[in-house]
Amino acid sequence: MPAPLVVTLLAVAPLDGPGLHFIDVGQGSALLIRGEAGEAVLVDSGPSAGAEAILAALVAHQIDEVGLWIHTHHDADHLGGFARVVAGLDGIWPSADDLVIDRLWDRGLAGPIPQTDAVSLYFGLVGDRRIRPEPGAVHVATGLRIEVLELDPPPAAAPENAWGLALCVEVGGVRALLPGDLPADRLELAATACGPVEVLWSSHHGSADAISAGAIELADPRISVFSAGHDNGYCHPSPLALALIREREAWLLDAAGIDPRGSCPPLVDALGPAHRLVGGDLWIDASLRVWPGEPSSGFVIAD
């Protein structure tokens, strides 16, 4: 008698609900936040090569208007996709399908500004529409709260990463810390200001100088998310970053040290029992359920 056919049904993520959509833009960062009433907030825009992934995420969520777009700082891997995304699917600006953006926040003009094409395009497109939010500024929508954390100002000669905004987010039942590329000492300040969180978007793609045992203790994340490219020359994320959260749940959009044939320190010994490689986007809903991206079926619930 033939064996019975067993069919496994996968639960598919409800993308019209609130949550955090971490977009795989390669070596860079981009995040789409959905409120309970459907409002969209973007944080960073990845490198220019990652713009198509952001456009795909907007299409998946049926979004053509963004209530707020925040760029944590002015490095090209956090700012470079902006010009392409605002041009819409036709890639022409201005045209009828340009993305509507209600408000634009960034880290302001203090300190040295990187002299890159990405920065020039950004400032050329936004004109006087962008503002630097005051420390403690809050953006509120239904079921969504985003606060710009108040940190001591960095030294005048500090590198770009240290000037970045740190954001404390509440969406549904999830509290998240989004520290951009802050170095470890400033990450500790941000974690102190935000308090314990369910989700930590790991600072500077998991760089060794952007994490500490103190920061992890202060943030106490249930889940950490790492945004990095599989072929990045910075070897992000570092074995140290993963070792510090070895016993905690972590999701890697990608990682240079996964391939033992590469030049980066192998991560196999640093990976903890609850560390998983996504190789794509990641959706965390308002109930803290994690949905890795699946190329053929959207997001499916993690086992």
N, C-alpha and C positions, 0 to 999 in steps of 0.2 A: 504494500500500500504506500503510495507516495507521501512524503512528509508534507504536512500542512503549510500553506503559504503564509508567511508572517509579514505583515505590512506595518512599518513604523511610521506614524504620523508625527510630523514636526510642527510644533507651535510656532507661528510666524508673528514677529513683533508688530504691535499696533502703533504705527508711526504717526498717527494723528494725536497721540496722547503726549503728556509731558515727559521729559527726560533729557538725557545728555547723549548727543551723537558725536563721538570722536571720529574725525574723518582722517583716513589714511592718505596723507599728502606727501608721503616719502619723508625725507629728512627735513622736518619742519612741524608746525603745529596748526591745527584748525579744529574748531569745535562749534557745533550747532546746538543751541539750547532751545527746547520747546516749552512754553508755558501751558497751563491747563486750558486756556482759551485759544491756543494755537499761535500765540505770539512767538516770533523767532528772534533770537539773539545770536549773533556770530561772535566768536572770540578768535582773533587772528585769522590769517588767510594763507598760511603756508608759503612755500616757494612758488615761483611762477609755474613750475611744472606740475604743481598739485592743484591748479585751479579747476581742471576738469572734474576732479574728484569732488570738489565743493559744489560745482554746478550739478553733478549727479545727485548729491545729497539733497540739494534744494528741490530738484525734480521729484525725488522719492517722497519728500514730505509735502509736495505740491505747494511750495513757497515761492511767491514772487514779490514779497515785501518783507523787509527786515526791520524790526522796531529799533534795534540798536546793534551797531557793529563796533566792537572794542578791539583795538590793537594794543597788546600789552607793551610792546616796544617796537623799535624801528629797524630791527635786523631783517634782512631779505627773506629769511626762512619763516618769518612770521607775518610778513607784509607783502611778499612778492606776488601772491595770487590775486590781490585786490583788483587790479586794473582789468584782468581778464574776466573775473566773476561779475563785476558791475556791468560789463558789456552784454551779459545775457548769452543765451544759446547761440545767437547769430554771430557773436564775436565782434559786433560793430557798435561803437559808441560815438555819438548818441544814436539810438534807434528805439523802436517801439517796445522791444522786449528787455530794455535795460532794467536791472534790479533796482527796486525802490528801497531806499534806505532812509529811515526817519531821523536817526541820530548817529553821530560818529564820535567815539571817544578814543583818545590815545594818550600816551604818557607825556605829551607836551614837548616843549622845545628846549628845556634845560639841558645843560651838558652838551658834549659834542654829538652831532647827528651824523650817522653813517652816510657817506656820499656814494650812493648806489642808484642804479636805474630804478629799482623798486621804490625807493624813497621818493625820487623825483616824480615818478608816475603817480604815486599816492597823493603827494601834496598838490600836484597839478590837477588831479581829478576832484579832490575834495574842496579845494579853495578855502573859503572861510567857514565851511560847514562843520569842520571838526572842532572839538574843544578838548581841553585837558580837564577832566573832572576833578573837583576838589577832593582831598582825602576825606573819606567818610561819605562821599556821594552814594546815593542809592537809586537804583532803577527798579521799579516795582510794576508787575503785571499780575494778572490772576494766577495764583499759585506759583509765582516766581519772584524772587528777590535777589538782586545782585548788588553787593556793596564793594566799593573801592576801599581797600584797607589802608588805614593811616599808618605809615612807616616813617621812621626817621629818615630825612633826606640823605642820600649817599654823598661822599666827598665829591668835589667839583670835577676831579680828574677820573672818577670811577668809570669803568667800561660800560658799554651800552646795556648789558644784561642787568646791571645793578639799578638802572633808572626805571626799570619796568614796573607796570602796575601789577598788584596782586589783588585777586578777586575772591570774595567769599560768596558762594551761591547757595540758595535754597530753592529747590524745585520739587514740588510734591513733598514726599517724605525723605528726600535726599539732600544732604548738605555736602558741598564740595569746595575744595580749595584749589584755585587756579593761579599758580604763582609765576606763569610765564617762564623766563629763564633766570630767575633770581639765584644768586649764589647762596651757599648754605647758611651764612649768617643772617641774611635778609629773609630767607625762607623760614628760619626760626622765628623771626619777628612776625611774619605773616601768619604762621601757625599759632602763635600766641594770640594774635588779634582775632583770628577766625574761630579758634577753639577746635575741639575734636570734630572730625568729619567722617562721613561714610566713604567719600571718594577723594583721593588726592591725584591730581594730574601732575605727574612727577616733573619737577623743575628741570629745565635745560635738557630734556630728552633722556634723563637718567645719567647725566654727567657726574663724575666722581666729586667735582667741586660744588655740586648743587644739592647735596643731600648730607644729612648727618643723623646720628642716633638721636640727638636732641630734637631735631625737627620731626622725626618719626614718632617720638614719644609724645610731643606736643599735639601733633595732628591726629595721631592714633587712627589712621585710616583703616577701614574694613577692606577697601579695594584701592589699589594703585593702578594707574594707567600710564603707559610709556608710549610716547609718540616719537618714532625714529624711523630712519630708512634702512633697509637691509644692506645697502652698499655704502653707507656713510663712512667717510674717512676719519671721523672723530671717534669711532668705536663706541657709539652710544647704543644702548645703555651700558654702563660700566658694570663689571662684576661686583664692585663695592656697593653700588646702588641696590642691586638685586640681593646681595648678601644681607644688607641691613633690613630687608623686609622678607627674608627667606621663609618665615613662618606665616606670612600674610598673603592674602589673595592678590594676584597681580596679573594684568593683561598687557601684553606687548604687541602693539600694532605691527611692529617689525623690529629687527635687531641685527646689528652688524656681526656680532660674535656668535650667532647661531650656526653659521656655516664654518666648520672646522678647517676648511681649505683657505679661508681668508687670512688677512694679516692682523685681525683684531684678536685680543685675548678671548679664548673660547668661553662661552657662558654656561656650558653644560654643568660644571660643578657649582655654579652660583645659583642655578635655578632651583627654586623651592618646590615643594610638593603641590602647591596651589598656584604656580606660575604657568601661564599659558600664552602661546604665540598665536596671534590672530591672523596676521598676514592680510589685513583689510580693515574695514571700518568696525566700530564697536558702538552698540546702543545700550545704554543703561537707563531703564525706565524708572518711574517715580516710586516703584516698590522695591528698587535696588535689584531687580532681575537683570541679568547680563545676557545680551543677545549678540554673539559674534556675527559678522557679515558673512553671507554665503553667496558666491557669484550667481548661482542659478535660482535662488529662492529668497533673496532679501536677507533679513535677519532671522536667525532661528535661536531658540532658547538653548543656553549652555546646559550641559548635563550636570 
